[in-house]
Amino acid sequence: MNNEEKKKRKHGRLVEQIADDTKRIADGTKQNKKRQKLKTNLHG
């Protein structure tokens, strides 16, 4: 395996990780919004 292939492989993994992170963050914000709605309903 030459250096170019190594770089590509590393880069591919990074991209996947970033995609996973953004997805997780998106899911987190969705859940937070749901929670905030629940809180406001409870306090209302």
Contact map, one row per residue, 1 for C-alpha under 8 A:
11101100000000000000000000000000000000000000
11111100000000000000000000000000000000000000
11111110000000000000000000000000000000000000
01111111000000000000000000000000000000000000
11111111100000000000000000000000000000000000
11111111110000000000000000000000000000000000
00111111111000000000000000000000000000000000
00011111111100000000000000000000000000000000
00001111111110000000000000000000000000000000
00000111111111000000000000000000000000000000
00000011111111100000000000000000000000000000
00000001111111110000000000000000000000000000
00000000111111111000000000000000000000000000
00000000011111111100000000000000000000000000
00000000001111111110000000000000000000000000
00000000000111111111000000000000000000000000
00000000000011111111100000000000000000000000
00000000000001111111110000000000000000000000
00000000000000111111111000000000000000000000
00000000000000011111111100000000000000000000
00000000000000001111111110000000000000000000
00000000000000000111111111000000000000000000
00000000000000000011111111100000000000000000
00000000000000000001111111110000000000000000
00000000000000000000111111111000000000000000
00000000000000000000011111111100000000000000
00000000000000000000001111111110000000000000
00000000000000000000000111111111000000000000
00000000000000000000000011111111100000000000
00000000000000000000000001111111110000000000
00000000000000000000000000111111111000000000
00000000000000000000000000011111111100000000
00000000000000000000000000001111111110000000
00000000000000000000000000000111111111000000
00000000000000000000000000000011111111100000
00000000000000000000000000000001111111110000
00000000000000000000000000000000111111111000
00000000000000000000000000000000011111111100
00000000000000000000000000000000001111111110
00000000000000000000000000000000000111111111
00000000000000000000000000000000000011111111
00000000000000000000000000000000000001111111
00000000000000000000000000000000000000111111
00000000000000000000000000000000000000011111
